[in-house]
């Protein structure tokens, strides 16, 4: 598989959204940038904030779209074009209702599963041929409760579990950066929360 060159955290901009479940993608890229001593800067031409990091000797761009979740594809497509990155060299990180807090899963291709950031990206790219990192946020139990759930803050225990899953996913990034997604998946998917 292709080496990883771009990691996109999906979320909504603004302090009112900062600690919501829906911003798990932002939590991830923020934690990664902090671990690597990098800082995000606004990049208007890419409709978001970016920074460049080194992961296991490979340069990787980080992107946080400023377009709100439902329009994330605009920022993702602009970044892929500008940096001449193929979609299969990108990892989109997002919240996942169907996984419990404390769980993170890597996957390649597939549908959007109702995740609007993925939906918009797939609409603009014309396919889903990119990598995803799904950060479990749990499900409220009924579909009518989904919107307030994803836009709400997790409990202290759930937040701790989500942050542990993020740390475990960051730990396997050197493998993905060098194109060894199978080993990265194996290690992440067998990690204990």
VEXMIMAR-202214 format. One record per residue: residue in three letters; x, y, z of N, C-alpha, C, O in turn; residue number from 1. Coordinates in steps of 0.05 Angstrom, whole numbers. Layout:
ALA X Y Z X Y Z X Y Z X Y Z NUM
...
% end
This chain:
UNK 17 -24 0 0 0 0 18 25 0 41 24 7 1
UNK 6 47 -8 20 72 -11 27 83 17 13 79 36 2
UNK 50 97 18 58 111 42 38 133 49 26 145 32 3
UNK 34 138 75 16 158 85 29 186 82 52 190 91 4
UNK 15 205 70 25 232 66 7 254 78 16 277 81 5
UNK -18 247 84 -37 267 94 -55 254 115 -66 232 110 6
UNK -58 267 138 -77 258 158 -97 281 163 -89 304 169 7
UNK -122 276 159 -143 295 162 -160 288 186 -171 267 188 8
UNK -162 307 205 -180 303 227 -206 317 220 -207 341 215 9
UNK -228 302 221 -254 313 215 -267 324 240 -266 311 261 10
UNK -279 347 238 -293 359 261 -305 385 253 -306 393 230 11
UNK -315 399 273 -327 425 269 -310 447 283 -300 442 305 12
UNK -306 469 269 -289 490 281 -304 505 303 -328 504 305 13
UNK -288 519 320 -300 536 341 -299 524 368 -301 499 372 14
UNK -295 541 389 -292 531 416 -317 516 426 -314 499 444 15
UNK -340 523 416 -365 509 425 -366 480 417 -381 464 428 16
UNK -350 473 397 -349 445 387 -324 430 396 -322 406 392 17
UNK -305 444 408 -278 433 413 -278 406 427 -264 388 418 18
UNK -294 402 448 -293 377 463 -317 359 458 -322 341 474 19
UNK -331 363 436 -353 345 429 -344 319 417 -322 317 407 20
UNK -361 299 419 -354 273 408 -349 275 378 -331 261 367 21
UNK -364 292 364 -362 294 335 -334 304 327 -327 302 303 22
UNK -320 316 345 -293 327 339 -271 307 346 -248 316 349 23
UNK -277 282 348 -256 262 355 -233 263 334 -210 259 341 24
UNK -239 270 309 -218 273 289 -199 296 295 -175 293 292 25
UNK -210 318 304 -194 341 312 -177 333 337 -154 340 339 26
UNK -190 319 356 -175 310 380 -150 295 371 -128 299 383 27
UNK -154 277 351 -132 260 342 -109 277 331 -86 274 340 28
UNK -114 294 311 -92 309 299 -80 329 318 -56 335 317 29
UNK -96 340 337 -85 358 357 -66 342 376 -44 352 382 30
UNK -74 318 384 -57 302 401 -31 294 386 -9 294 398 31
UNK -33 287 361 -10 280 345 9 304 342 33 301 346 32
UNK -2 327 335 15 351 332 29 358 358 52 365 359 33
UNK 14 356 380 26 362 407 48 342 413 69 350 423 34
UNK 44 317 408 64 296 413 90 302 397 112 297 407 35
UNK 86 312 373 109 317 355 119 346 356 137 353 341 36
UNK 108 362 373 117 390 376 111 408 353 125 427 348 37
UNK 89 403 339 81 419 316 57 437 324 42 431 343 38
UNK 53 458 308 31 477 313 16 481 287 28 484 266 39
UNK -10 482 289 -27 487 266 -27 517 259 -27 534 277 40
UNK -28 522 233 -31 550 223 -54 550 203 -58 531 188 41
UNK -69 572 202 -91 575 184 -80 576 155 -60 589 150 42
UNK -92 561 137 -85 560 109 -111 564 93 -125 545 87 43
UNK -116 589 86 -142 597 73 -146 582 47 -169 575 40 44
UNK -125 577 32 -128 564 6 -137 535 9 -147 523 -10 45
UNK -132 524 32 -140 496 37 -164 494 56 -172 473 64 46
UNK -176 517 62 -200 519 78 -197 504 105 -215 489 113 47
UNK -175 509 118 -170 496 143 -144 505 156 -132 525 148 48
UNK -135 490 176 -110 494 189 -92 470 183 -101 447 182 49
UNK -66 475 179 -47 454 172 -22 456 188 -15 477 199 50
UNK -8 434 188 20 433 197 33 409 185 20 390 178 51
UNK 60 410 184 75 387 173 91 375 196 103 388 212 52
UNK 90 348 197 104 333 218 121 312 206 119 305 182 53
UNK 139 301 222 156 279 213 147 254 230 148 255 254 54
UNK 138 233 216 131 209 229 149 187 219 147 179 196 55
UNK 166 177 236 184 155 229 201 162 204 205 145 187 56
UNK 210 187 203 227 195 180 212 203 155 225 208 135 57
UNK 186 204 156 170 211 132 155 237 138 143 240 159 58
UNK 155 256 118 139 280 122 110 275 117 102 262 98 59
UNK 93 284 135 64 280 134 50 306 140 57 320 160 60
UNK 31 314 124 15 338 129 -9 330 147 -21 309 144 61
UNK -15 348 165 -39 346 182 -58 368 174 -50 391 168 62
UNK -84 362 173 -104 382 164 -128 380 182 -138 359 188 63
UNK -138 404 190 -163 406 204 -181 425 188 -177 449 188 64
UNK -200 414 173 -218 431 157 -233 451 174 -241 445 196 65
UNK -236 475 164 -251 496 178 -279 500 165 -292 520 169 66
UNK -287 480 150 -312 482 134 -336 471 148 -358 471 136 67
UNK -334 462 172 -354 446 186 -356 419 173 -350 415 150 68
UNK -364 400 190 -363 371 182 -376 366 155 -365 352 139 69
UNK -400 376 151 -416 369 127 -403 379 101 -411 370 80 70
UNK -383 396 103 -370 407 79 -340 401 79 -325 414 65 71
UNK -332 381 94 -303 374 97 -290 367 70 -266 372 67 72
UNK -305 356 52 -293 348 26 -280 371 11 -260 366 -3 73
UNK -290 395 14 -278 418 1 -249 422 9 -232 426 -7 74
UNK -244 420 35 -217 423 46 -200 399 39 -177 402 31 75
UNK -210 375 41 -195 351 35 -187 351 6 -164 346 -1 76
UNK -206 356 -12 -200 356 -41 -179 377 -48 -161 373 -64 77
UNK -182 401 -36 -162 423 -41 -134 414 -32 -115 420 -46 78
UNK -132 402 -9 -106 393 1 -94 371 -17 -70 372 -23 79
UNK -110 352 -25 -99 331 -42 -89 343 -68 -67 335 -78 80
UNK -104 362 -80 -95 375 -105 -70 391 -101 -51 389 -116 81
UNK -70 408 -80 -48 427 -76 -22 412 -70 -1 419 -82 82
UNK -23 391 -54 2 377 -47 7 353 -65 26 338 -61 83
UNK -10 349 -86 -7 327 -105 -5 300 -91 13 285 -95 84
UNK -25 296 -74 -27 271 -58 -50 254 -69 -72 264 -73 85
UNK -45 229 -74 -66 211 -82 -84 204 -58 -74 202 -36 86
UNK -110 200 -63 -128 194 -41 -119 170 -24 -124 169 0 87
UNK -106 150 -37 -98 126 -21 -74 132 -4 -64 114 10 88
UNK -64 156 -5 -42 165 13 -53 182 36 -37 194 51 89
UNK -79 184 38 -92 200 59 -106 183 79 -117 162 73 90
UNK -106 192 104 -121 180 126 -140 200 137 -132 222 147 91
UNK -166 194 136 -186 212 148 -194 200 175 -202 177 177 92
UNK -193 217 195 -198 208 223 -225 220 231 -229 244 229 93
UNK -243 203 241 -270 212 248 -282 197 271 -272 175 279 94
UNK -302 208 283 -317 195 304 -334 172 292 -342 173 269 95
UNK -338 152 308 -353 128 299 -373 119 320 -365 110 342 96
UNK -398 123 314 -420 115 332 -420 85 337 -427 76 359 97
UNK -413 69 318 -416 40 320 -393 26 335 -392 2 336 98
UNK -374 42 346 -353 31 362 -354 43 390 -360 67 393 99
UNK -350 28 411 -350 39 438 -326 57 443 -305 54 431 100
UNK -329 75 462 -306 91 470 -283 73 479 -287 53 492 101
UNK -259 81 471 -236 64 478 -227 46 455 -208 31 457 102
UNK -242 48 432 -236 31 409 -229 49 385 -242 70 381 103
UNK -209 41 370 -202 55 345 -197 33 324 -185 13 330 104
UNK -206 38 300 -203 18 278 -194 32 253 -205 53 245 105
UNK -175 20 240 -166 29 213 -181 13 192 -188 -10 196 106
UNK -185 26 170 -199 13 148 -192 28 122 -186 51 123 107
UNK -194 14 100 -190 26 74 -216 23 57 -228 2 57 108
UNK -223 45 44 -246 45 25 -272 39 40 -273 38 65 109
UNK -293 36 25 -319 30 37 -338 54 35 -331 74 22 110
UNK -361 52 48 -381 73 47 -376 93 69 -355 93 82 111
UNK -395 112 71 -392 133 91 -405 126 118 -400 140 138 112
UNK -422 106 118 -435 98 143 -451 120 157 -454 120 181 113
UNK -460 139 141 -475 161 153 -458 184 164 -469 204 173 114
UNK -432 181 162 -414 202 172 -412 224 151 -402 219 129 115
UNK -422 248 158 -425 269 137 -399 280 127 -398 288 104 116
UNK -378 280 142 -352 288 132 -341 269 111 -330 278 90 117
UNK -344 243 116 -337 223 96 -355 226 71 -346 224 48 118
UNK -381 229 76 -400 231 54 -392 254 35 -392 250 11 119
UNK -386 277 46 -379 300 29 -353 296 14 -350 303 -9 120
UNK -334 284 28 -308 278 15 -312 258 -8 -301 262 -29 121
UNK -327 237 -3 -332 218 -24 -348 231 -48 -343 224 -71 122
UNK -366 249 -42 -381 263 -63 -362 278 -81 -365 278 -105 123
UNK -343 292 -69 -325 309 -85 -303 293 -98 -294 300 -120 124
UNK -294 271 -86 -273 255 -99 -285 235 -119 -271 226 -137 125
UNK -310 228 -115 -323 209 -132 -319 180 -124 -327 161 -138 126
UNK -306 176 -101 -301 149 -90 -293 151 -61 -290 172 -50 127
UNK -290 127 -49 -281 126 -21 -254 113 -18 -248 102 3 128
UNK -237 115 -38 -211 102 -38 -190 116 -22 -169 123 -32 129
UNK -196 119 4 -176 131 22 -178 115 48 -197 99 53 130
UNK -158 119 65 -158 105 91 -174 121 111 -177 145 110 131
UNK -185 106 131 -201 118 152 -191 108 179 -183 84 181 132
UNK -191 125 198 -187 117 226 -212 124 241 -219 148 243 133
UNK -226 104 250 -252 107 263 -247 107 293 -238 88 305 134
UNK -254 129 306 -251 132 335 -278 128 348 -297 143 344 135
UNK -280 107 364 -306 100 377 -315 121 397 -300 129 415 136
UNK -340 129 394 -353 147 413 -378 135 426 -390 147 443 137
UNK -385 111 417 -408 97 428 -434 108 415 -433 128 400 138
UNK -456 95 421 -482 101 409 -501 107 432 -501 94 452 139
UNK -519 127 428 -537 134 450 -560 114 453 -575 115 473 140
UNK -563 95 434 -583 74 437 -607 77 419 -620 57 413 141
UNK -613 101 410 -635 105 391 -627 127 371 -614 146 378 142
UNK -636 123 346 -628 141 325 -637 170 329 -624 189 320 143
UNK -659 174 344 -669 201 349 -650 216 368 -652 241 370 144
UNK -633 202 382 -614 215 401 -586 220 390 -569 231 403 145
UNK -582 212 364 -555 213 353 -545 242 351 -522 247 359 146
UNK -560 260 340 -550 288 336 -542 300 363 -519 310 364 147
UNK -559 301 383 -549 312 408 -525 297 420 -509 308 434 148
UNK -524 271 415 -502 254 425 -476 263 413 -457 268 427 149
UNK -475 264 386 -449 270 373 -441 299 378 -417 305 379 150
UNK -460 317 381 -454 345 386 -450 351 416 -445 374 424 151
UNK -453 331 433 -449 334 462 -422 325 470 -407 313 455 152
UNK -415 332 495 -389 325 507 -392 297 520 -413 291 532 153
UNK -371 281 517 -372 255 530 -369 258 561 -359 278 570 154
UNK -377 237 575 -372 237 604 -341 236 608 -326 231 590 155
UNK -333 241 633 -304 241 639 -292 213 633 -270 212 622 156
UNK -306 192 640 -296 165 635 -294 159 605 -275 148 595 157
UNK -315 167 590 -315 163 561 -293 179 548 -279 169 530 158
UNK -289 203 557 -268 220 545 -240 207 550 -223 207 532 159
UNK -236 197 574 -211 183 580 -207 159 561 -185 155 551 160
UNK -228 144 557 -226 121 539 -221 129 510 -205 117 496 161
UNK -234 150 501 -229 161 474 -200 169 471 -187 164 451 162
UNK -190 183 491 -162 193 490 -142 169 490 -121 171 477 163
UNK -149 148 504 -131 124 504 -131 111 476 -110 103 467 164
UNK -154 110 463 -156 99 436 -140 116 417 -126 106 399 165
UNK -141 142 420 -125 161 403 -96 155 407 -81 154 388 166
UNK -87 153 432 -58 147 437 -50 121 424 -28 119 413 167
UNK -67 100 426 -60 74 414 -58 77 384 -41 64 372 168
UNK -76 93 372 -75 96 343 -50 112 335 -37 106 314 169
UNK -42 132 350 -18 147 344 6 129 345 25 132 330 170
UNK 6 110 364 29 92 367 34 75 343 57 67 338 171
UNK 13 69 327 17 51 303 21 68 278 25 56 256 172
UNK 20 94 279 24 111 255 50 106 241 50 107 216 173
UNK 73 101 255 97 96 239 95 73 219 106 74 198 174
UNK 79 53 226 75 31 207 59 40 183 66 35 160 175
UNK 37 55 188 21 65 166 36 85 149 33 85 124 176
UNK 53 101 161 69 121 146 86 107 126 92 119 104 177
UNK 95 83 132 112 68 113 96 49 96 108 31 84 178
UNK 70 51 97 53 35 79 45 8 90 32 -8 76 179
UNK 53 1 115 47 -25 127 21 -23 143 21 -26 167 180
UNK -1 -19 129 -27 -16 142 -37 -42 155 -50 -41 175 181
UNK -30 -64 143 -38 -90 154 -27 -94 182 -42 -102 200 182
UNK -1 -88 186 10 -91 213 -1 -70 232 -5 -75 255 183
UNK -5 -45 221 -16 -24 238 -44 -33 247 -51 -29 271 184
UNK -60 -44 229 -87 -53 237 -86 -75 257 -100 -74 278 185
UNK -68 -94 253 -66 -117 271 -59 -107 299 -72 -116 319 186
UNK -40 -89 301 -32 -80 328 -54 -63 341 -59 -65 365 187
UNK -66 -45 325 -87 -28 336 -111 -44 344 -123 -39 365 188
UNK -119 -62 327 -144 -77 332 -142 -97 354 -162 -107 364 189
UNK -117 -103 362 -113 -122 385 -104 -107 410 -99 -120 431 190
UNK -101 -81 409 -93 -65 432 -114 -66 453 -138 -66 447 191
UNK -106 -66 478 -125 -66 501 -132 -37 508 -113 -20 510 192
UNK -158 -30 511 -165 -2 518 -155 6 545 -159 28 554 193
% end
